Amino acid sequence: MSTKVSHLSDLKFNLETWKRELCFHFDEMDTFEDKLEEIAARAYDKNAAIQIEQFQNRILIEKDVISKLKHRCKNKMTTLHSLYNDKDENIKYQTAQTPLMDDMRTYIKMHYELKEEMMTFFLNWLA
């Protein structure tokens, strides 16, 4: 029983960590949106306007992905709470955790790629 609780505790920790990270990224996207609007207000050339629009679209997509991942984490947490008493379901749940973990890895990789592109853009236009 203690091993089971330990595994579930580890899963809960992962879910809570992912949820905090997703909240941070969502807020970070708001900050980036504000910075893009600041650059757009300066009326730079057409190339900058095109890049700003592309970044704004990517931010909208990322925020949607964040919302969906947060919802999945919340659903997993709800399921997790119901598993503390069911040994067979516990094993199935641990296996079912893998797709979310893979999706989080993919999301995080893509988030940091977008962030790097945006930081380069900011350096070019805010210098």
N, C-alpha and C positions, 0 to 999 in steps of 0.2 A: 504493500500500500504506500509506503514512503517513497518508493521509486516512482510510482505512478504520480504522486503529488509533485515530486521533483520535476518530472517531465512536463506536467501541466504548468507548473510554475515557470519553467523555462519558456514554454510557449507563450504564456501570459506576458512575460518580460519582453519577448520579441514583439508581440503585438503592441504593447504599450510604447516601446521604443519607436517602432515604425509610425505609430499614430502621432507621436510628438514630432518626429522628423517631418512627416507630411504637413503638419500644422505650420511648422517653421518654414517649409518651402512655399506653402501657400502665401504666407505673409511676405516672404521674400519676393514672390512674383508681384505682389502689390507694390512693393518698393521699386522694382524694376519698371513697372508700368508708369509710375510717377516720374521716374527719370526719363523714360522715353517721351512722355508728354512734354517734359521740360525741353528736351532737344527739339521736338516737333514745333514748339512755340517759337523757337529761334529762327525758323524759316530757313533751314539749310537747303542744299540743293536737292534735286529730284532723287538722286541715288540714296540720300539719307532718308527721304520720305518713304521710299520703297522698302528699305531695310527696317525702318520703324514699323511699318504696317506688317511686314513679315514677322517681326518679333512679337507684335501685339497679338497676331493670330496664334503664334506658337504658345504664348502665355495663356491665352484662352483655352487652348487644347490641353496644356499642362494642368491648368486649374481643374478642368473637367476630369482628367485622369486622377489627380490628387483626391478629388471628391469621391470618385468611385473606389479608389484604394482605401480611403478612410472608412467608407461604408463597409467594404469587405472586412477590414480589421474589426470593426464594430460587430459585425455578424459573427465572425470567428470568436470574438471574446464572449458573446452571448452563448454560443455553442460550448465554449470552453467551460463556462460556469456550470453548465448542465452535466458535464462529464465527470465531475469529481466522484460520482457514485457509480459509474458504469464502466467496468473494466474493459469489456469488448469494444465499446464505442471509443474508448480512449486510444486504442491502437489504430483504429480507422481514422480518427481525427489527426493523429500525428502524421499519418501518411498524406492526408488531405491538406496538410499545412504546406507542403512543398510547392504547389502551383503559386500560392500567394508569395512565398519567399522568392521564387524565380521572377515573378512579376515585379516585386519590390526591387530586386537587383537590377532588372532591366530599366525600371523607372529611374532609379538613382543614377545609373550610368547616363541615361539620356538627359536627366536634369542637369548634371554637371557639365555635359557637353554644351547644352543651351546656355548655361551660366557663363561658361568660358567664352562663348561667342559673343554674348551680350557685354561682358566685361571688356573685351577687345574693342567692340563697337563704341562703348562709353569712352574708352581711352582715346580713340580716334576723334570723337566728336566733342568731348568735354575738355580736351587739353588746351 
